[in-house]
Amino acid sequence: MDDIIFGKNSVTEALISGKREINKILISKNIHTDNKIEKIKELAKERGIVFQFVAKEKFAEYAEFNHQGVIAQVSPIKYTDFDEFLELPHENSSIVILDGIEDSHNLGAIIRTCVCAGVSAIIIPSRRNVQVNSIVEKTSAGAINHIPVIKVNSLMNAVQKLKENNWWVIAADASAKDNYYNVNYTDMNFAIIMGAEHAGVSKSLLKASDFIVKIPMENNFNSLNVSNALSAIIFETVRQKLTKGQTRK
C-alpha cells in the first residue's frame, strides 16, 4: 500500500503546509461535497496536484482508516526542483525523461539502472505517469535515495528549457531510422526520453527532440520493456564515455 494521509482535515493541512509531496488525492464519489471537499479541490488545483473522484470500491483497501472519503497518496521522497537542478554545474551529464510510464515496478527498475549508470536526474510528469510510491521505492532497492527525481507539470516545457540551457534531447522510438549506438554521447549534456511500451514517446516530444533513435531487433518481435530498453541505451552512453577516457590516457 502507498504511504497515505487520510481524512478531510489531515489532507487539508498537508496541502496548506506543503511539507509532504502529494502524488494524488482520491475522493469518493459517494460522499457529499461540502466546504471541506471544495477547499481540498481548490488547494490541489493551486498546487498542481491531481485529484480524482473514484468509486467506493477503491476505498476498500483503506477500510481500516477513518478516511471520510478522502485519501492523499504521498511520496516517500522529496522531489527536486527543476530550476534549482539546472543551476547546478553540469559537464557531460545525462538525464532520463519518462513519458507515460504506468507500472511502478518499471519505474523502480529504471531508477536502479539510472543510479548504476551515473545518470544525474530523472524527470517525470505530474500526470499520466506513475509517481514515486512505496512499490517504486522497494523495487529500486534503495536507489531512489541516490538520484534526484524531478516532477514537472509539462514535459514539453521541460524539454524546451533543457534545450535553452544547452542540453541535447534524444528520444527513443521503434520506428526511428538511426540506431542508438550511432549517436556520439560524449562531450555534451543530454536527456533521453523513454515512452511507455504501448504508446511510446508522444509525437510532440519526438518533434522537439534533436535525435530520435531505435534499438535494432533481429526480428519483428519487439519484446523489450521500457526498463530493458533504457538499460541498452544508457549503458552505451557509459561505454562511450569510458572508451573516450581510456583513449585520452
C-alpha positions as CSV (number, residue, x, y, z in Angstrom):
1,M,0.0,0.0,0.0
2,D,1.2,3.5,-0.7
3,D,2.0,6.0,2.1
4,I,-1.2,7.9,2.7
5,I,-2.8,10.8,4.6
6,F,-6.4,10.3,5.3
7,G,-9.4,12.4,6.4
8,K,-10.6,15.8,5.3
9,N,-8.8,17.9,7.9
10,S,-5.5,16.0,7.6
11,V,-5.4,16.2,3.9
12,T,-6.3,19.9,4.0
13,E,-3.5,20.6,6.5
14,A,-1.0,18.6,4.4
15,L,-1.9,20.8,1.4
16,I,-1.6,24.0,3.3
17,S,1.7,23.1,4.9
18,G,3.4,21.9,1.7
19,K,5.7,19.7,3.8
20,R,4.6,16.4,2.2
21,E,5.0,15.5,-1.5
22,I,1.4,14.5,-2.5
23,N,1.2,12.4,-5.6
24,K,-2.6,12.2,-5.9
25,I,-5.8,12.8,-3.9
26,L,-8.6,10.3,-4.1
27,I,-12.1,11.5,-3.3
28,S,-15.0,9.0,-3.0
29,K,-17.9,9.6,-5.4
30,N,-20.3,8.5,-2.6
31,I,-19.6,11.3,-0.1
32,H,-21.5,14.6,0.0
33,T,-19.5,17.5,-1.4
34,D,-19.2,20.1,1.4
35,N,-17.0,23.1,2.1
36,K,-14.1,20.9,3.2
37,I,-14.1,18.9,-0.1
38,E,-14.3,22.1,-2.1
39,K,-11.3,23.5,-0.1
40,I,-9.3,20.4,-0.9
41,K,-10.1,20.7,-4.6
42,E,-9.2,24.4,-4.6
43,L,-5.8,23.8,-2.8
44,A,-5.0,20.9,-5.0
45,K,-5.6,23.0,-8.2
46,E,-3.4,25.8,-6.8
47,R,-0.6,23.4,-6.2
48,G,-1.0,21.4,-9.4
49,I,-1.8,18.2,-7.6
50,V,-4.1,15.6,-9.3
51,F,-7.3,14.8,-7.6
52,Q,-9.7,12.1,-8.8
53,F,-13.2,11.1,-7.9
54,V,-13.4,7.3,-7.6
55,A,-15.9,4.6,-6.8
56,K,-16.3,3.5,-3.2
57,E,-14.8,0.1,-4.1
58,K,-11.4,1.8,-4.5
59,F,-11.5,2.7,-0.8
60,A,-11.9,-0.9,0.3
61,E,-8.2,-1.3,0.9
62,Y,-8.3,1.7,3.2
63,A,-11.3,0.4,5.2
64,E,-9.2,0.3,8.5
65,F,-8.8,4.1,8.3
66,N,-11.3,6.8,9.2
67,H,-10.7,8.3,5.8
68,Q,-14.1,10.2,5.5
69,G,-13.9,9.5,1.7
70,V,-10.6,11.4,1.2
71,I,-7.2,9.8,0.8
72,A,-3.9,11.6,-0.2
73,Q,-1.2,9.3,-1.7
74,V,2.1,10.8,-0.6
75,S,5.6,10.2,-1.9
76,P,8.3,8.7,0.2
77,I,10.8,11.2,-1.2
78,K,11.1,14.9,-1.7
79,Y,11.1,15.8,-5.4
80,T,13.9,18.0,-6.7
81,D,13.1,21.5,-8.1
82,F,13.8,21.6,-11.8
83,D,15.2,25.1,-11.9
84,E,17.5,24.5,-9.0
85,F,18.8,21.4,-10.8
86,L,19.5,23.4,-13.9
87,E,21.5,26.0,-12.0
88,L,24.0,23.3,-10.9
89,P,27.2,22.8,-12.9
90,H,26.8,20.0,-15.5
91,E,29.5,18.6,-17.7
92,N,28.7,15.6,-20.0
93,S,25.8,14.8,-17.7
94,S,22.7,12.8,-18.5
95,I,19.0,13.0,-17.7
96,V,16.3,10.4,-18.3
97,I,12.8,11.7,-19.1
98,L,9.9,9.3,-18.7
99,D,6.8,9.9,-20.8
100,G,3.7,7.8,-19.7
101,I,5.3,5.0,-17.6
102,E,2.4,3.3,-15.8
103,D,4.0,0.4,-13.9
104,S,5.6,1.1,-10.5
105,H,8.0,-1.9,-10.9
106,N,9.2,-0.5,-14.3
107,L,9.9,2.9,-12.7
108,G,11.7,1.3,-9.8
109,A,13.9,-0.7,-12.2
110,I,14.6,2.4,-14.3
111,I,15.7,4.3,-11.2
112,R,18.1,1.5,-10.2
113,T,19.6,1.4,-13.7
114,C,20.0,5.2,-13.8
115,V,21.9,5.2,-10.5
116,C,24.2,2.4,-11.7
117,A,24.9,4.3,-14.9
118,G,25.6,7.6,-13.2
119,V,22.5,9.5,-14.6
120,S,22.2,12.9,-13.0
121,A,18.4,13.1,-12.6
122,I,15.1,11.6,-13.7
123,I,12.2,13.7,-14.9
124,I,8.6,12.5,-14.7
125,P,5.3,14.3,-15.4
126,S,2.8,15.0,-12.7
127,R,0.0,13.4,-14.7
128,R,-0.3,10.3,-16.8
129,N,2.8,8.7,-15.3
130,V,3.3,6.6,-12.2
131,Q,4.6,8.7,-9.3
132,V,7.2,7.6,-6.7
133,N,5.4,5.3,-4.2
134,S,6.4,2.6,-1.8
135,I,6.4,-0.1,-4.6
136,V,8.8,2.1,-6.6
137,E,11.0,2.6,-3.6
138,K,11.2,-1.1,-2.8
139,T,11.8,-2.1,-6.5
140,S,14.6,0.4,-6.8
141,A,16.4,-1.5,-3.9
142,G,17.2,1.9,-2.2
143,A,18.5,3.5,-5.4
144,I,15.7,6.1,-5.1
145,N,17.7,7.7,-2.3
146,H,20.7,8.3,-4.6
147,I,19.3,10.3,-7.5
148,P,17.2,13.4,-7.9
149,V,13.7,12.9,-9.2
150,I,12.1,15.9,-10.8
151,K,8.3,16.2,-11.2
152,V,7.1,18.7,-13.8
153,N,3.6,19.8,-15.0
154,S,4.7,19.8,-18.7
155,L,7.3,17.6,-20.2
156,M,7.3,19.8,-23.3
157,N,8.2,22.9,-21.3
158,A,10.9,20.9,-19.5
159,V,12.4,19.8,-22.8
160,Q,12.3,23.4,-24.2
161,K,14.0,24.6,-21.0
162,L,16.7,22.0,-21.3
163,K,17.4,22.9,-24.9
164,E,17.7,26.6,-23.9
165,N,20.3,25.5,-21.3
166,N,22.4,23.7,-24.0
167,W,21.2,20.2,-23.3
168,W,20.7,17.8,-26.3
169,V,17.4,15.8,-26.3
170,I,17.3,12.3,-27.6
171,A,14.1,10.3,-27.9
172,A,13.8,6.5,-28.2
173,D,11.3,5.4,-30.9
174,A,10.9,1.9,-32.5
175,S,10.3,3.5,-36.0
176,A,13.4,5.7,-35.9
177,K,16.0,5.5,-38.7
178,D,19.1,5.8,-36.6
179,N,20.3,3.2,-34.2
180,Y,21.0,4.3,-30.6
181,Y,24.8,3.5,-30.8
182,N,25.3,5.8,-33.8
183,V,24.9,8.9,-31.6
184,N,28.0,10.4,-30.1
185,Y,27.1,11.0,-26.4
186,T,30.4,12.3,-25.3
187,D,31.2,15.9,-24.6
188,M,27.6,17.1,-24.2
189,N,24.8,17.2,-21.7
190,F,21.9,15.1,-22.9
191,A,18.5,13.9,-22.0
192,I,17.0,10.6,-23.1
193,I,13.2,10.4,-23.4
194,M,11.6,7.0,-22.9
195,G,7.9,6.3,-23.5
196,A,5.6,3.5,-22.4
197,E,5.5,0.2,-24.3
198,H,2.0,0.6,-25.7
199,A,2.2,4.3,-26.6
200,G,5.8,5.3,-26.9
201,V,7.1,8.9,-26.8
202,S,4.4,11.4,-27.7
203,K,4.6,13.0,-31.1
204,S,5.1,16.5,-29.7
205,L,8.2,15.3,-27.8
206,L,9.5,13.4,-30.8
207,K,9.2,16.6,-32.9
208,A,11.1,18.6,-30.2
209,S,13.9,16.1,-29.9
210,D,17.4,16.7,-31.5
211,F,17.8,12.9,-32.2
212,I,15.4,10.0,-32.5
213,V,17.0,6.6,-32.1
214,K,15.9,2.9,-32.0
215,I,17.2,-0.4,-30.7
216,P,17.6,-2.7,-33.7
217,M,15.8,-6.0,-33.4
218,E,16.7,-9.4,-35.1
219,N,13.0,-10.0,-35.9
220,N,9.7,-8.2,-35.7
221,F,9.0,-9.3,-32.1
222,N,9.7,-6.3,-30.1
223,S,10.0,-7.8,-26.6
224,L,12.0,-5.2,-24.7
225,N,10.1,-3.4,-22.0
226,V,11.0,0.2,-21.2
227,S,13.4,-0.6,-18.4
228,N,15.3,-3.1,-20.5
229,A,15.4,-0.7,-23.5
230,L,16.7,2.1,-21.3
231,S,19.5,-0.1,-20.0
232,A,20.7,-0.8,-23.5
233,I,20.8,2.8,-24.4
234,I,22.1,4.3,-21.2
235,F,25.0,1.8,-20.9
236,E,26.0,2.6,-24.5
237,T,26.5,6.2,-23.3
238,V,28.6,4.9,-20.4
239,R,30.7,2.7,-22.8
240,Q,31.4,5.7,-25.0
241,K,32.4,7.9,-22.0
242,L,34.7,5.2,-20.6
243,T,36.2,4.4,-24.1
244,K,37.0,8.1,-24.7
245,G,38.6,8.4,-21.2
246,Q,40.8,5.4,-21.9
247,T,41.8,6.9,-25.3
248,R,42.8,10.2,-23.6
249,K,45.2,8.3,-21.2
